[in-house]
Amino acid sequence: MLSKCIRPTNKGNRFGKPLLRKNRSIRLFGCLASIQIVIYSGACQLQAQVPSKQATRSFERESDIETYFKLEDVPRWDGGYLLGYLGNLSSAPTIYSISRTGKLEQILFTLKDAAQISLNDIAASPDGEIVVVGTAVSADSRAAAFLARVSADRTRQVVTQLWPYFPSVLTVTPDGTVWTIGQLKDEANIRVISKDVLRRFDSSGRLLGSKVLEVRGTHLQHLSFLRSSRSLVGWFTRDGQYLEFGLDGAELGRYDGPQGIEDLDSSQWKNFSLTLTSDGEVVLAKANGAKPEMFLLDRSARTWKPVTLPEEQSRPWRRILGADGNTVVTNGPSGRLGRFRTR
């Protein structure tokens, strides 16, 4: 099965001709017998008490998915799938997706001449495409940064070389536009020219817009959260600022995160997770031992309102993996995925 490669506008780099070429191969594999997937149904309704004047929220538990899957990296729920990758930093990492019904798909992701591939982030489009960003290095040290889109039927991939732009995180909006945040380097890959660069690409890989975002802090953004809803895009920076944008790229607002979040080291930061529901509700979670905390952004008050889930009704969960429409998807022990519909 062949794929299409979109040629970059720059002709090369200091390592010579670009690493990415035409005729990418993509090899598909079926379900692994060692991975068990069980669906649990449930109709538990949870009342989430929100302090202050904000109305009481209702979280209704939907079916759970038990994957019994030991994950190397934290996966992401997006576009109706649990998405992630195994064997990263190899010549052929495996991209996996698990559907709402527990169907597992695996894709061996390869790029011609790539001795090592590093996938930075993964997302899905509303049409079922899988989108990844990352970097690749050949055996003779030629390097490239790329954006790859795997078609919904998994028979074709479109690869766009992005050098000297290095994306860290991505999301896909309802119209299929890919949003990324990353760094712009010089052609020699020695100096960072601009950090916190927002770039948007259409379904063919064509650049739609690029701008540098002025945000506080000096952390790299590979642990930040870039998410989208039906009408906006949200970015929670590594230093605890939350920015919102319209689908045209215009900035709509900025909000500070919960107090103290800007001073966290990497191990502490990994306790936080964030998602954006289809209706644009921002849900932030903090792992805190056996009692994780959840917050909702109150835009009018410019604060994060804590949400309390009754302990006797809620099954254990550790972090938010994403949103499926207005359903918040969490993970817990043994890979169990919990689903909470907000209303």
Sequence and secondary structure as in RCSB ss.txt:
>XXXX:A:sequence
MLSKCIRPTNKGNRFGKPLLRKNRSIRLFGCLASIQIVIYSGACQLQAQVPSKQATRSFERESDIETYFKLEDVP
RWDGGYLLGYLGNLSSAPTIYSISRTGKLEQILFTLKDAAQISLNDIAASPDGEIVVVGTAVSADSRAAAFLARV
SADRTRQVVTQLWPYFPSVLTVTPDGTVWTIGQLKDEANIRVISKDVLRRFDSSGRLLGSKVLEVRGTHLQHLSF
LRSSRSLVGWFTRDGQYLEFGLDGAELGRYDGPQGIEDLDSSQWKNFSLTLTSDGEVVLAKANGAKPEMFLLDRS
ARTWKPVTLPEEQSRPWRRILGADGNTVVTNGPSGRLGRFRTR
>XXXX:A:secstr
 EEEEE  SS  BTTBS S  S EEEEEE   TT   EEE    EEEEB  TTS  EEEEE  EEE     SS  
EEETTEEEEEES SBSS EEEEEETT  EEEEEE  TTEEEEEEEEEEE TTS EEEEEEEEETT  EEEEEEEE
 TTSS EEEEE TTEEEEEEEE TTS EEEEEEEE TTS SEEEEEEEEEE TTS EEEEEE   S    STTSE
EEE SSEEEEE TTSEEEEEETTS EEEEEE STTGGG  HHHHTTEEEEE TT  EEEEE  TTS EEEEEETT
TTEEEEEB  TTT     EEEEEETTEEEEE GGGEEEEEEE 
